[in-house]
Every structure is written in C-alpha cells, then in structure tokens.
Amino acid sequence: MPFDVNSLENHWMPFSANRDFKANPRLVVKSDGMYCWDYKGGKLIDGSSGLFCTPAGHGRREIAEAVYKQMLENDYTPHFQLGHPGSFELAERVSRLLPEPMNHVFFVNSGSESVETAMKIVMAYHRANGESQRLRFVSRERAYHGVNMGGVSLAGMVKNRETFPVTLPNIVTMRHTMTPEQAFSKGQPETGAELAEDLVRICEPYGGSTIAAVFVEPIAGSTGTIVPPIGYLKRLREICDEHNILLVFDEVITGFGRTGKPFASETFDVTPDIITMAKALTNGAIPMGAVAVKDNIYETVTNASPENAIEFFHGYTYSAHPAACAAGIATQKIYQEEGLFDRAADMSEYFLDAVWSLKDHELVGDLRGYGMMAGVEIKHDGVAGRRGTQLQKDMFWNGLHVKFTGDNAILAPAFVAERQHIDEIIDTFRKTLDQHL
Ligand SMILES: Cc1ncc(COP(=O)(O)O)c(C=O)c1O
C-alpha cells in the first residue's frame, strides 16, 4: 500500500528502538475490526487491542462520525470557566459505570495525566481536610503509572526510571504480588494475600497519618499481567481505612470491561477512593483520560473555597476536548448497546484456555491471566528482554500484533473477538515461538 513518507528520520518515536525500526519499519496503514494491515499489504490480527485501547475493535464508524460531526459543530471550547455539553454527558455516562459513591469525573488527555491529576487531587483533598501532613505516597514494585514525573516517581519498573533520577520524594514501595508458587495459576492466585501487610510495615515506621495515598493497578498490566491474589486488594482497603489513607486504583488498562465488569474495582469487590482511566474510554480513537473520585473528595475540595473562587488549580488546555468527548460518548454507547463488557466476561474462559494451551511450550516460563488479559512470560535467552523483542518483531511479520514488555507478552484482544480470532492469535503466537526453538 502506498504512503507519502520520504524519511522516517524526523519522528523520534516513543518507547521504540528508533534505529532498528527505521531500518525495517513496521508501518501500519489501515485497521478494521480485529485486523490491521502493514504497508506491504500484510494482514495482522491485533492480539493486544493496540495498547489495550480498542475493546470495540478498530475502525468504528460510529465513533469517527461522532467526532466528525462534533468538529463541524463546535471544534473547541476551553474548559476553564466555560463548558460544552459533551463533557457533562460523558461524565454522567462514566459515573453510571463507577462504583458508588463515585460520581465525579475530571477529564485529562492520557493515562499519565490521569495519574498526575490523581496525585494532585489527593494533595488538595488532604489539605482541604486539614491533613496536609500527609506527604507520602505508597506504590508497588513493578508498577506502571505512566511516564510523567508523578507516574515515574510511583513507578516500579527500573527501565522507566533509571534514566530520570530526579523524581518526587517521599515515595515508598510495597513488594509486587507475584510469587513462585503462583506459577501458571489462571485467574486470581490463591496465595500471596499476605503481601498486603507490606502496607502495615510501611505505616509502622512512617506513621499511617503521614501517608496520603496508595496507588495500585488492580491487575499490574504493563509489567506483564500480575493478577492480585485472592483477598489482597480487600486487605489493602482495610489497612487504608484504619489510617484514613486514600486508595487509588489505576485502571488505565483494566477500566471499561477488561476484567468482565466495567471496572476491576467491581470485579474484585473493592471500592477505592479514586480511579484513574484512559485508553478504552474512547476506544483509543482520540486521546483522553479521566480521574473519578468519591463524592466526599469532590465536596471536600470544592467546599473548602469561597463560592466564587476556583477550587482546584489544575487542568489542561485540552481537558474534555469536544472531539474526545464525542468519541467517548460514541464509545460508551457501543459498549452499552453491544453488551461488550458481558461479552468480555463470556469470552474470558475460552481466551484463557487458549492461552493456557501454550503452557507446555519449551519457551514459556509462566502464564498469568484474568478476564480478557493474559501475560505470557517467555524464558529469556541469557539477556533479559532480547528474545521477547525479537519475538514481537517476528510475530508482526507472521501476522500478529502483540504488546511485549521485555520478555513478557501481554495478550488482550478486543471484546468483539470471535473464537476463531482467539485461535488465530494463539496459533500465530505458537508458530512464532516454534521458530525460536
Ligand atoms: C496502569 C497505567 N497507568 C498509566 C498509563 C499511562 O497511560 P498513557 O500512556 O496514556 O499516558 C498506562 C499505560 O499503559 C497504564 O497501563
């Protein structure tokens, strides 16, 4: 397929091996449903919904048309002291999916911004609540909370922070929840809940009253899918309650059906104080993220200021951009009308069984999964990440897109996937693994 590009040099690509890519580019020129096409005409099945963004599949006309219509009607309204109806409609639709009493939504433009915004909301809340001594954040090893400075400060993945040593102070990490006896456990591991006691151990020397919030991904996604042990998240909630610490679930990946319910919070029956989200909010079509908070957080921050004053000195030029809101509304309608969260729940068993068919492959070191996401850990070849990187490239040319982090493949198909799509993903995955034996 033709494309009008003379040089690949000018674009400094994110999270990419630029020199390697430019020598042999994996350029995608079209996408539709479960598939994408590269510039040579090769057809690829999308095994990871892009980057966990497209549960409704690619190329949804309803979304494209809603954005087009919005752009012709009202392309841009600033949100500082002005508004347009779309943001209110989208906030209401998202609120309906959230656990009670979480009915207030702050819009941003990405997952990273949602994390930064959540950190600032936490600080604003404690200050308004007369507890500005709560200066410490707790996160977790192997955590991914985006790439802005707050998120990097919370990060538990070394590659994402070792180049940037000047991060926020006062951040303490708990251990991650993966233990050797959990190997190949499908769904929630039965062991490991006691790792939540790390939070007690942090409260002891620092004092629970100095901790502002605990940030966790309910399922740690980017690191390769670490599913929370049974009872772990509930125990974190209890400890937070004991010390009035806010619990933040980063649901940038798990939000909007990935675990079979709108949010993982509902799936695991634990209500945090704040939920961050992005990606599937607009089915990946337009960049957008959001932070949802419990009513008392919104009310405390808002009521702490005089009636006529700005209550929260934070926001982005493109917060709640009309195009993003239009994409979000159209996306939420699709999820609802097509019952896509239920569909994800129904397809999960077939999907996870298919992934577990890789269990005996010589190169597979571990499998983890829940709902419509699964991690396949590839045994490294002596150099961490080398085999995974090569596999990802080979899978592409074999007709499969999969997100890899080092040697961990993260499979997360769209919820519109049929069984034959799941089969195709796993067959191509296996075939490519075989080529590496
Ligand atoms: C849990 C989590 N938080 C935050 C982010 C950052 O999102 P973005 O890349 O949209 O900034 C991601 C991205 O994968 C994520 O998985």
The ligand as a MOL file (V3000), in Angstrom:
LIG
                    3D

  0  0  0     0  0            999 V3000
M  V30 BEGIN CTAB
M  V30 COUNTS 16 16 0 0 0
M  V30 BEGIN ATOM
M  V30 1 C -1.8180 1.4260 34.5850 0
M  V30 2 C -1.3710 2.5110 33.6520 0
M  V30 3 N -1.3160 3.7720 34.0860 0
M  V30 4 C -0.9510 4.7840 33.2830 0
M  V30 5 C -0.6080 4.5420 31.9720 0
M  V30 6 C -0.1680 5.6750 31.1000 0
M  V30 7 O -1.0930 5.9210 30.0890 0
M  V30 8 P -0.6700 6.8170 28.8220 0
M  V30 9 O 0.3080 6.0260 28.0420 0
M  V30 10 O -1.9890 7.0420 28.1240 0
M  V30 11 O -0.1010 8.0820 29.3330 0
M  V30 12 C -0.6600 3.2420 31.4770 0
M  V30 13 C -0.2970 2.9440 30.0840 0
M  V30 14 O -0.1770 1.8180 29.6680 0
M  V30 15 C -1.0430 2.1970 32.3370 0
M  V30 16 O -1.0590 0.9210 31.9250 0
M  V30 END ATOM
M  V30 BEGIN BOND
M  V30 1 1 1 2
M  V30 2 1 2 3
M  V30 3 2 2 15
M  V30 4 2 3 4
M  V30 5 1 4 5
M  V30 6 1 5 6
M  V30 7 2 5 12
M  V30 8 1 6 7
M  V30 9 1 7 8
M  V30 10 2 8 9
M  V30 11 1 8 10
M  V30 12 1 8 11
M  V30 13 1 12 13
M  V30 14 1 12 15
M  V30 15 2 13 14
M  V30 16 1 15 16
M  V30 END BOND
M  V30 END CTAB
M  END
